[in-house]
Amino acid sequence: MYKFFSFKRDGDYFILDDETQKHIRVLRIKNEPFLVNYENEFYECFYNFPNLAKINKKLNINNEYGYEIVVAIPLIKQNHFEIALQKSVELGATKIIPFISEYCDKSNLNVENKYDRFNKIIKEAAQQSFRNIIPELSLVHSFDQILDYQIDQKIMAYEKEETETNHNFKGNIMFIVGPEGGLTLSEVKKSEDKGVKIVGLTKTILRAETALIYLLCKLSNF
């Protein structure tokens, strides 16, 4: 069943934005029901031309982990950054924080000029993966701001660490991965001093977006 987000309600109707209306026309949805997510809850609806969704019934659907899952993504090449965004949303992230570390490619520092595009990717990924929420995309943080972020657990992937992630994670957590050039020894040491747990992933060197997927797949829903 098709799924869309709506941010406006008028009585028994949700008001659909221009992008959703266009999508519905492309899909040729007419008399079949579809789902609308409004304020993190799902409703079964029917389309009323041109921009309304008539509410049929509210549904009891919750596809969230129930705890905060933050991913800290370094400023990497745009196509890799967009993959990291999409996969992080699909795998349950609730907040995404881009950050600058020492080995980040400085040509990627214009990331904030692309926030409209990135938020569209996040919304579409949340819609496709049946999320109750649209994860938040934060402004760019410094590495120190990432380390000072207040959350119960912080896990950092580091290719030279021999301790592997052989267990599942649960609870409010932040996952941190490095850029293409990796993290410096001083950054890793500073992270340890701040209470960040340093873990290894595989015997091979992973891209940032692949490392995030690996870590997010270690989340426990139980």
Secondary structure, DSSP 8 states (H G I E B T S, - for coil): --EEE--EEETTEEE--HHHHHHHHHHT-SSS-EEEEETTEEEEEEEETTTEEEEEEEE----S-SS-EEEEEE---HHHHHHHHHHHHHTT-SEEEEEE-TTS-GGGTTGGGGHHHHHHHHHHHHHHTT-SS--EE---EEHHHHHT---SEEEEE-TT---B--S-B-SSEEEE---TT---HHHHHHHHHTT-EEEB--SS---HHHHHHHHHTTB---
